[in-house]
Amino acid sequence: AAYRPALDYCLRSIDIAKQHKNRFQEALSYRALFNIYHNLKMNDSAVKYGVYSLQLTEEIEDTVNIATNYGNLSWLYMDLNQYDKAIEYGKQGIAAGEKYKDTSGLLVALNNTALCYHRNGNDEKAIELFSSQLAVAKKVERKRSIVRALINLATSYYTVGDKANLARTSVELNDYFENNPKTD
């Protein structure tokens, strides 16, 4: 029930954006609509609006949001257990994040793509991407991404039985929490 007002708001926002020919706002609203449908597990609609948002974002050359759009689609297809498609969107998100120097979108794409590799049994590749995520997150001091990367690295190290790196990562995570009691 809580999603109904958000859904109505998004649909009104799309109508207004179209009336005013504001394609940036339209793409933003479609991205929000994607998130609502994804959270509601209405996957057909989530795919439709996620892809449409990405197409519109690319058409208007909104380089700030392209990587995030790809990362979102990677997340959706991972939830649908379509790992090949999820990884392909994730790779495109990583490339866009690097190309346009979009740290936020890059972190989303790295996290989601690495999770796909982990869930698909390729922990070596997951570790490589989670390590990249950690390096980028530390560089920009994005606390939530640092914590996610460390937790996911620990999980992957556990999965492959790498006790030394698991111990090192666990200590680093513990130290991080001790030195950063509040993570956003």
Biotite code that builds the C-alpha atoms (Angstrom):
import biotite.structure as struc

atoms = struc.array([
    struc.Atom([0.000, 0.000, 0.000], chain_id="A", res_id=1, res_name="ALA", atom_name="CA", element="C"),
    struc.Atom([2.898, 2.390, 0.715], chain_id="A", res_id=2, res_name="ALA", atom_name="CA", element="C"),
    struc.Atom([4.021, 2.130, -2.906], chain_id="A", res_id=3, res_name="TYR", atom_name="CA", element="C"),
    struc.Atom([0.685, 3.289, -4.329], chain_id="A", res_id=4, res_name="ARG", atom_name="CA", element="C"),
    struc.Atom([1.230, 7.030, -3.644], chain_id="A", res_id=5, res_name="PRO", atom_name="CA", element="C"),
    struc.Atom([4.786, 6.786, -5.002], chain_id="A", res_id=6, res_name="ALA", atom_name="CA", element="C"),
    struc.Atom([3.507, 5.048, -8.122], chain_id="A", res_id=7, res_name="LEU", atom_name="CA", element="C"),
    struc.Atom([0.833, 7.721, -8.646], chain_id="A", res_id=8, res_name="ASP", atom_name="CA", element="C"),
    struc.Atom([3.413, 10.450, -8.104], chain_id="A", res_id=9, res_name="TYR", atom_name="CA", element="C"),
    struc.Atom([5.789, 8.906, -10.668], chain_id="A", res_id=10, res_name="CYS", atom_name="CA", element="C"),
    struc.Atom([3.064, 8.566, -13.267], chain_id="A", res_id=11, res_name="LEU", atom_name="CA", element="C"),
    struc.Atom([2.012, 12.203, -12.741], chain_id="A", res_id=12, res_name="ARG", atom_name="CA", element="C"),
    struc.Atom([5.648, 13.267, -12.919], chain_id="A", res_id=13, res_name="SER", atom_name="CA", element="C"),
    struc.Atom([6.054, 11.481, -16.268], chain_id="A", res_id=14, res_name="ILE", atom_name="CA", element="C"),
    struc.Atom([2.929, 13.206, -17.650], chain_id="A", res_id=15, res_name="ASP", atom_name="CA", element="C"),
    struc.Atom([4.167, 16.628, -16.540], chain_id="A", res_id=16, res_name="ILE", atom_name="CA", element="C"),
    struc.Atom([7.663, 15.979, -17.920], chain_id="A", res_id=17, res_name="ALA", atom_name="CA", element="C"),
    struc.Atom([6.165, 14.977, -21.279], chain_id="A", res_id=18, res_name="LYS", atom_name="CA", element="C"),
    struc.Atom([3.918, 18.070, -21.359], chain_id="A", res_id=19, res_name="GLN", atom_name="CA", element="C"),
    struc.Atom([6.927, 20.310, -20.728], chain_id="A", res_id=20, res_name="HIS", atom_name="CA", element="C"),
    struc.Atom([9.188, 18.256, -23.009], chain_id="A", res_id=21, res_name="LYS", atom_name="CA", element="C"),
    struc.Atom([11.574, 17.774, -20.094], chain_id="A", res_id=22, res_name="ASN", atom_name="CA", element="C"),
    struc.Atom([13.247, 14.518, -21.125], chain_id="A", res_id=23, res_name="ARG", atom_name="CA", element="C"),
    struc.Atom([15.706, 14.629, -18.217], chain_id="A", res_id=24, res_name="PHE", atom_name="CA", element="C"),
    struc.Atom([12.834, 14.645, -15.709], chain_id="A", res_id=25, res_name="GLN", atom_name="CA", element="C"),
    struc.Atom([11.036, 11.994, -17.743], chain_id="A", res_id=26, res_name="GLU", atom_name="CA", element="C"),
    struc.Atom([14.083, 9.669, -17.584], chain_id="A", res_id=27, res_name="ALA", atom_name="CA", element="C"),
    struc.Atom([14.418, 10.332, -13.844], chain_id="A", res_id=28, res_name="LEU", atom_name="CA", element="C"),
    struc.Atom([10.752, 9.474, -13.312], chain_id="A", res_id=29, res_name="SER", atom_name="CA", element="C"),
    struc.Atom([11.036, 6.266, -15.336], chain_id="A", res_id=30, res_name="TYR", atom_name="CA", element="C"),
    struc.Atom([14.067, 5.309, -13.228], chain_id="A", res_id=31, res_name="ARG", atom_name="CA", element="C"),
    struc.Atom([11.989, 5.846, -10.081], chain_id="A", res_id=32, res_name="ALA", atom_name="CA", element="C"),
    struc.Atom([9.140, 3.834, -11.630], chain_id="A", res_id=33, res_name="LEU", atom_name="CA", element="C"),
    struc.Atom([11.605, 0.995, -12.318], chain_id="A", res_id=34, res_name="PHE", atom_name="CA", element="C"),
    struc.Atom([12.603, 0.970, -8.635], chain_id="A", res_id=35, res_name="ASN", atom_name="CA", element="C"),
    struc.Atom([8.988, 0.873, -7.463], chain_id="A", res_id=36, res_name="ILE", atom_name="CA", element="C"),
    struc.Atom([8.075, -2.001, -9.782], chain_id="A", res_id=37, res_name="TYR", atom_name="CA", element="C"),
    struc.Atom([11.255, -3.874, -8.842], chain_id="A", res_id=38, res_name="HIS", atom_name="CA", element="C"),
    struc.Atom([10.461, -3.510, -5.142], chain_id="A", res_id=39, res_name="ASN", atom_name="CA", element="C"),
    struc.Atom([6.907, -4.701, -5.804], chain_id="A", res_id=40, res_name="LEU", atom_name="CA", element="C"),
    struc.Atom([8.352, -7.733, -7.662], chain_id="A", res_id=41, res_name="LYS", atom_name="CA", element="C"),
    struc.Atom([6.404, -6.679, -10.757], chain_id="A", res_id=42, res_name="MET", atom_name="CA", element="C"),
    struc.Atom([9.304, -7.785, -12.913], chain_id="A", res_id=43, res_name="ASN", atom_name="CA", element="C"),
    struc.Atom([7.790, -7.352, -16.379], chain_id="A", res_id=44, res_name="ASP", atom_name="CA", element="C"),
    struc.Atom([7.054, -3.707, -15.626], chain_id="A", res_id=45, res_name="SER", atom_name="CA", element="C"),
    struc.Atom([10.446, -3.254, -13.950], chain_id="A", res_id=46, res_name="ALA", atom_name="CA", element="C"),
    struc.Atom([12.228, -4.574, -17.061], chain_id="A", res_id=47, res_name="VAL", atom_name="CA", element="C"),
    struc.Atom([10.098, -2.411, -19.350], chain_id="A", res_id=48, res_name="LYS", atom_name="CA", element="C"),
    struc.Atom([10.722, 0.828, -17.456], chain_id="A", res_id=49, res_name="TYR", atom_name="CA", element="C"),
    struc.Atom([14.341, 0.028, -16.619], chain_id="A", res_id=50, res_name="GLY", atom_name="CA", element="C"),
    struc.Atom([15.169, -0.489, -20.286], chain_id="A", res_id=51, res_name="VAL", atom_name="CA", element="C"),
    struc.Atom([13.126, 2.551, -21.306], chain_id="A", res_id=52, res_name="TYR", atom_name="CA", element="C"),
    struc.Atom([14.847, 4.729, -18.710], chain_id="A", res_id=53, res_name="SER", atom_name="CA", element="C"),
    struc.Atom([18.238, 3.551, -19.956], chain_id="A", res_id=54, res_name="LEU", atom_name="CA", element="C"),
    struc.Atom([17.341, 4.272, -23.605], chain_id="A", res_id=55, res_name="GLN", atom_name="CA", element="C"),
    struc.Atom([16.074, 7.736, -22.732], chain_id="A", res_id=56, res_name="LEU", atom_name="CA", element="C"),
    struc.Atom([19.087, 8.454, -20.519], chain_id="A", res_id=57, res_name="THR", atom_name="CA", element="C"),
    struc.Atom([21.423, 7.519, -23.381], chain_id="A", res_id=58, res_name="GLU", atom_name="CA", element="C"),
    struc.Atom([19.408, 9.522, -25.947], chain_id="A", res_id=59, res_name="GLU", atom_name="CA", element="C"),
    struc.Atom([19.661, 12.715, -23.901], chain_id="A", res_id=60, res_name="ILE", atom_name="CA", element="C"),
    struc.Atom([23.306, 11.926, -23.085], chain_id="A", res_id=61, res_name="GLU", atom_name="CA", element="C"),
    struc.Atom([22.704, 12.142, -19.339], chain_id="A", res_id=62, res_name="ASP", atom_name="CA", element="C"),
    struc.Atom([26.171, 10.827, -18.521], chain_id="A", res_id=63, res_name="THR", atom_name="CA", element="C"),
    struc.Atom([25.557, 11.251, -14.773], chain_id="A", res_id=64, res_name="VAL", atom_name="CA", element="C"),
    struc.Atom([22.920, 8.495, -14.737], chain_id="A", res_id=65, res_name="ASN", atom_name="CA", element="C"),
    struc.Atom([23.894, 6.025, -17.468], chain_id="A", res_id=66, res_name="ILE", atom_name="CA", element="C"),
    struc.Atom([26.067, 3.826, -15.233], chain_id="A", res_id=67, res_name="ALA", atom_name="CA", element="C"),
    struc.Atom([23.382, 3.742, -12.529], chain_id="A", res_id=68, res_name="THR", atom_name="CA", element="C"),
    struc.Atom([20.777, 2.663, -15.085], chain_id="A", res_id=69, res_name="ASN", atom_name="CA", element="C"),
    struc.Atom([22.967, -0.219, -16.240], chain_id="A", res_id=70, res_name="TYR", atom_name="CA", element="C"),
    struc.Atom([23.688, -1.126, -12.612], chain_id="A", res_id=71, res_name="GLY", atom_name="CA", element="C"),
    struc.Atom([19.960, -1.145, -11.839], chain_id="A", res_id=72, res_name="ASN", atom_name="CA", element="C"),
    struc.Atom([19.240, -3.492, -14.730], chain_id="A", res_id=73, res_name="LEU", atom_name="CA", element="C"),
    struc.Atom([22.086, -5.729, -13.594], chain_id="A", res_id=74, res_name="SER", atom_name="CA", element="C"),
    struc.Atom([20.465, -5.897, -10.141], chain_id="A", res_id=75, res_name="TRP", atom_name="CA", element="C"),
    struc.Atom([17.052, -6.704, -11.638], chain_id="A", res_id=76, res_name="LEU", atom_name="CA", element="C"),
    struc.Atom([18.324, -9.493, -13.896], chain_id="A", res_id=77, res_name="TYR", atom_name="CA", element="C"),
    struc.Atom([20.355, -10.909, -11.000], chain_id="A", res_id=78, res_name="MET", atom_name="CA", element="C"),
    struc.Atom([17.106, -11.088, -8.984], chain_id="A", res_id=79, res_name="ASP", atom_name="CA", element="C"),
    struc.Atom([15.563, -12.931, -11.945], chain_id="A", res_id=80, res_name="LEU", atom_name="CA", element="C"),
    struc.Atom([18.521, -15.391, -11.928], chain_id="A", res_id=81, res_name="ASN", atom_name="CA", element="C"),
    struc.Atom([19.428, -14.317, -15.463], chain_id="A", res_id=82, res_name="GLN", atom_name="CA", element="C"),
    struc.Atom([23.112, -13.957, -14.639], chain_id="A", res_id=83, res_name="TYR", atom_name="CA", element="C"),
    struc.Atom([24.473, -13.638, -18.182], chain_id="A", res_id=84, res_name="ASP", atom_name="CA", element="C"),
    struc.Atom([22.188, -10.703, -18.889], chain_id="A", res_id=85, res_name="LYS", atom_name="CA", element="C"),
    struc.Atom([22.872, -9.230, -15.442], chain_id="A", res_id=86, res_name="ALA", atom_name="CA", element="C"),
    struc.Atom([26.636, -9.451, -15.974], chain_id="A", res_id=87, res_name="ILE", atom_name="CA", element="C"),
    struc.Atom([26.388, -7.909, -19.438], chain_id="A", res_id=88, res_name="GLU", atom_name="CA", element="C"),
    struc.Atom([24.445, -4.903, -18.110], chain_id="A", res_id=89, res_name="TYR", atom_name="CA", element="C"),
    struc.Atom([26.848, -4.694, -15.171], chain_id="A", res_id=90, res_name="GLY", atom_name="CA", element="C"),
    struc.Atom([29.904, -4.623, -17.435], chain_id="A", res_id=91, res_name="LYS", atom_name="CA", element="C"),
    struc.Atom([28.333, -1.828, -19.465], chain_id="A", res_id=92, res_name="GLN", atom_name="CA", element="C"),
    struc.Atom([27.630, 0.042, -16.228], chain_id="A", res_id=93, res_name="GLY", atom_name="CA", element="C"),
    struc.Atom([31.241, -0.323, -15.122], chain_id="A", res_id=94, res_name="ILE", atom_name="CA", element="C"),
    struc.Atom([32.469, 0.913, -18.505], chain_id="A", res_id=95, res_name="ALA", atom_name="CA", element="C"),
    struc.Atom([30.075, 3.896, -18.413], chain_id="A", res_id=96, res_name="ALA", atom_name="CA", element="C"),
    struc.Atom([31.038, 4.731, -14.822], chain_id="A", res_id=97, res_name="GLY", atom_name="CA", element="C"),
    struc.Atom([34.711, 4.758, -15.759], chain_id="A", res_id=98, res_name="GLU", atom_name="CA", element="C"),
    struc.Atom([34.177, 6.628, -19.046], chain_id="A", res_id=99, res_name="LYS", atom_name="CA", element="C"),
    struc.Atom([32.057, 9.396, -17.514], chain_id="A", res_id=100, res_name="TYR", atom_name="CA", element="C"),
    struc.Atom([33.892, 9.461, -14.165], chain_id="A", res_id=101, res_name="LYS", atom_name="CA", element="C"),
    struc.Atom([30.597, 8.675, -12.414], chain_id="A", res_id=102, res_name="ASP", atom_name="CA", element="C"),
    struc.Atom([31.747, 7.253, -9.093], chain_id="A", res_id=103, res_name="THR", atom_name="CA", element="C"),
    struc.Atom([28.258, 6.620, -7.741], chain_id="A", res_id=104, res_name="SER", atom_name="CA", element="C"),
    struc.Atom([27.096, 4.687, -10.814], chain_id="A", res_id=105, res_name="GLY", atom_name="CA", element="C"),
    struc.Atom([30.428, 2.878, -10.995], chain_id="A", res_id=106, res_name="LEU", atom_name="CA", element="C"),
    struc.Atom([30.046, 1.660, -7.401], chain_id="A", res_id=107, res_name="LEU", atom_name="CA", element="C"),
    struc.Atom([26.499, 0.406, -8.096], chain_id="A", res_id=108, res_name="VAL", atom_name="CA", element="C"),
    struc.Atom([27.629, -1.420, -11.238], chain_id="A", res_id=109, res_name="ALA", atom_name="CA", element="C"),
    struc.Atom([30.739, -2.919, -9.598], chain_id="A", res_id=110, res_name="LEU", atom_name="CA", element="C"),
    struc.Atom([28.737, -4.172, -6.605], chain_id="A", res_id=111, res_name="ASN", atom_name="CA", element="C"),
    struc.Atom([25.915, -5.693, -8.637], chain_id="A", res_id=112, res_name="ASN", atom_name="CA", element="C"),
    struc.Atom([28.186, -7.282, -11.242], chain_id="A", res_id=113, res_name="THR", atom_name="CA", element="C"),
    struc.Atom([30.436, -8.766, -8.555], chain_id="A", res_id=114, res_name="ALA", atom_name="CA", element="C"),
    struc.Atom([27.372, -10.162, -6.757], chain_id="A", res_id=115, res_name="LEU", atom_name="CA", element="C"),
    struc.Atom([26.298, -11.794, -10.037], chain_id="A", res_id=116, res_name="CYS", atom_name="CA", element="C"),
    struc.Atom([29.674, -13.471, -10.401], chain_id="A", res_id=117, res_name="TYR", atom_name="CA", element="C"),
    struc.Atom([29.534, -14.603, -6.758], chain_id="A", res_id=118, res_name="HIS", atom_name="CA", element="C"),
    struc.Atom([26.043, -16.056, -7.108], chain_id="A", res_id=119, res_name="ARG", atom_name="CA", element="C"),
    struc.Atom([27.047, -17.679, -10.383], chain_id="A", res_id=120, res_name="ASN", atom_name="CA", element="C"),
    struc.Atom([30.000, -19.438, -8.724], chain_id="A", res_id=121, res_name="GLY", atom_name="CA", element="C"),
    struc.Atom([32.817, -17.309, -10.171], chain_id="A", res_id=122, res_name="ASN", atom_name="CA", element="C"),
    struc.Atom([34.260, -15.988, -6.920], chain_id="A", res_id=123, res_name="ASP", atom_name="CA", element="C"),
    struc.Atom([37.649, -15.173, -8.441], chain_id="A", res_id=124, res_name="GLU", atom_name="CA", element="C"),
    struc.Atom([36.008, -12.583, -10.703], chain_id="A", res_id=125, res_name="LYS", atom_name="CA", element="C"),
    struc.Atom([33.749, -11.455, -7.847], chain_id="A", res_id=126, res_name="ALA", atom_name="CA", element="C"),
    struc.Atom([36.799, -10.865, -5.629], chain_id="A", res_id=127, res_name="ILE", atom_name="CA", element="C"),
    struc.Atom([38.464, -8.840, -8.393], chain_id="A", res_id=128, res_name="GLU", atom_name="CA", element="C"),
    struc.Atom([35.404, -6.581, -8.751], chain_id="A", res_id=129, res_name="LEU", atom_name="CA", element="C"),
    struc.Atom([34.697, -6.286, -5.010], chain_id="A", res_id=130, res_name="PHE", atom_name="CA", element="C"),
    struc.Atom([38.356, -5.261, -4.588], chain_id="A", res_id=131, res_name="SER", atom_name="CA", element="C"),
    struc.Atom([37.892, -2.573, -7.250], chain_id="A", res_id=132, res_name="SER", atom_name="CA", element="C"),
    struc.Atom([34.705, -1.444, -5.527], chain_id="A", res_id=133, res_name="GLN", atom_name="CA", element="C"),
    struc.Atom([36.562, -1.195, -2.219], chain_id="A", res_id=134, res_name="LEU", atom_name="CA", element="C"),
    struc.Atom([39.382, 0.857, -3.767], chain_id="A", res_id=135, res_name="ALA", atom_name="CA", element="C"),
    struc.Atom([36.957, 3.302, -5.422], chain_id="A", res_id=136, res_name="VAL", atom_name="CA", element="C"),
    struc.Atom([34.795, 3.556, -2.287], chain_id="A", res_id=137, res_name="ALA", atom_name="CA", element="C"),
    struc.Atom([37.829, 4.307, -0.116], chain_id="A", res_id=138, res_name="LYS", atom_name="CA", element="C"),
    struc.Atom([39.057, 6.923, -2.584], chain_id="A", res_id=139, res_name="LYS", atom_name="CA", element="C"),
    struc.Atom([35.757, 8.837, -2.382], chain_id="A", res_id=140, res_name="VAL", atom_name="CA", element="C"),
    struc.Atom([35.100, 7.875, 1.261], chain_id="A", res_id=141, res_name="GLU", atom_name="CA", element="C"),
    struc.Atom([31.683, 6.300, 0.537], chain_id="A", res_id=142, res_name="ARG", atom_name="CA", element="C"),
    struc.Atom([31.086, 4.486, 3.820], chain_id="A", res_id=143, res_name="LYS", atom_name="CA", element="C"),
    struc.Atom([28.191, 2.292, 2.751], chain_id="A", res_id=144, res_name="ARG", atom_name="CA", element="C"),
    struc.Atom([30.107, 1.065, -0.303], chain_id="A", res_id=145, res_name="SER", atom_name="CA", element="C"),
    struc.Atom([33.218, 0.367, 1.770], chain_id="A", res_id=146, res_name="ILE", atom_name="CA", element="C"),
    struc.Atom([31.198, -1.773, 4.188], chain_id="A", res_id=147, res_name="VAL", atom_name="CA", element="C"),
    struc.Atom([29.382, -3.589, 1.358], chain_id="A", res_id=148, res_name="ARG", atom_name="CA", element="C"),
    struc.Atom([32.642, -4.331, -0.425], chain_id="A", res_id=149, res_name="ALA", atom_name="CA", element="C"),
    struc.Atom([34.311, -5.651, 2.748], chain_id="A", res_id=150, res_name="LEU", atom_name="CA", element="C"),
    struc.Atom([31.332, -7.855, 3.671], chain_id="A", res_id=151, res_name="ILE", atom_name="CA", element="C"),
    struc.Atom([31.080, -9.210, 0.129], chain_id="A", res_id=152, res_name="ASN", atom_name="CA", element="C"),
    struc.Atom([34.834, -9.787, -0.079], chain_id="A", res_id=153, res_name="LEU", atom_name="CA", element="C"),
    struc.Atom([34.701, -11.716, 3.195], chain_id="A", res_id=154, res_name="ALA", atom_name="CA", element="C"),
    struc.Atom([31.821, -13.806, 1.850], chain_id="A", res_id=155, res_name="THR", atom_name="CA", element="C"),
    struc.Atom([33.703, -14.604, -1.361], chain_id="A", res_id=156, res_name="SER", atom_name="CA", element="C"),
    struc.Atom([36.917, -15.411, 0.512], chain_id="A", res_id=157, res_name="TYR", atom_name="CA", element="C"),
    struc.Atom([34.903, -17.742, 2.759], chain_id="A", res_id=158, res_name="TYR", atom_name="CA", element="C"),
    struc.Atom([33.331, -19.415, -0.287], chain_id="A", res_id=159, res_name="THR", atom_name="CA", element="C"),
    struc.Atom([36.706, -20.148, -1.891], chain_id="A", res_id=160, res_name="VAL", atom_name="CA", element="C"),
    struc.Atom([38.274, -21.166, 1.428], chain_id="A", res_id=161, res_name="GLY", atom_name="CA", element="C"),
    struc.Atom([40.878, -18.367, 1.473], chain_id="A", res_id=162, res_name="ASP", atom_name="CA", element="C"),
    struc.Atom([41.314, -18.204, 5.251], chain_id="A", res_id=163, res_name="LYS", atom_name="CA", element="C"),
    struc.Atom([44.166, -15.670, 5.202], chain_id="A", res_id=164, res_name="ALA", atom_name="CA", element="C"),
    struc.Atom([42.258, -13.097, 3.158], chain_id="A", res_id=165, res_name="ASN", atom_name="CA", element="C"),
    struc.Atom([39.053, -13.845, 5.042], chain_id="A", res_id=166, res_name="LEU", atom_name="CA", element="C"),
    struc.Atom([40.835, -13.094, 8.324], chain_id="A", res_id=167, res_name="ALA", atom_name="CA", element="C"),
    struc.Atom([42.457, -9.938, 6.916], chain_id="A", res_id=168, res_name="ARG", atom_name="CA", element="C"),
    struc.Atom([39.165, -8.650, 5.504], chain_id="A", res_id=169, res_name="THR", atom_name="CA", element="C"),
    struc.Atom([37.282, -9.445, 8.714], chain_id="A", res_id=170, res_name="SER", atom_name="CA", element="C"),
    struc.Atom([39.845, -7.507, 10.761], chain_id="A", res_id=171, res_name="VAL", atom_name="CA", element="C"),
    struc.Atom([39.627, -4.592, 8.315], chain_id="A", res_id=172, res_name="GLU", atom_name="CA", element="C"),
    struc.Atom([35.826, -4.596, 8.550], chain_id="A", res_id=173, res_name="LEU", atom_name="CA", element="C"),
    struc.Atom([35.931, -4.721, 12.338], chain_id="A", res_id=174, res_name="ASN", atom_name="CA", element="C"),
    struc.Atom([38.485, -1.876, 12.454], chain_id="A", res_id=175, res_name="ASP", atom_name="CA", element="C"),
    struc.Atom([36.353, 0.123, 10.050], chain_id="A", res_id=176, res_name="TYR", atom_name="CA", element="C"),
    struc.Atom([33.284, -0.220, 12.288], chain_id="A", res_id=177, res_name="PHE", atom_name="CA", element="C"),
    struc.Atom([35.300, 0.729, 15.372], chain_id="A", res_id=178, res_name="GLU", atom_name="CA", element="C"),
    struc.Atom([36.629, 3.862, 13.664], chain_id="A", res_id=179, res_name="ASN", atom_name="CA", element="C"),
    struc.Atom([33.348, 4.742, 11.892], chain_id="A", res_id=180, res_name="ASN", atom_name="CA", element="C"),
    struc.Atom([30.519, 3.993, 14.307], chain_id="A", res_id=181, res_name="PRO", atom_name="CA", element="C"),
    struc.Atom([27.996, 5.637, 11.982], chain_id="A", res_id=182, res_name="LYS", atom_name="CA", element="C"),
    struc.Atom([27.796, 4.450, 8.397], chain_id="A", res_id=183, res_name="THR", atom_name="CA", element="C"),
    struc.Atom([25.359, 6.161, 6.063], chain_id="A", res_id=184, res_name="ASP", atom_name="CA", element="C"),
])
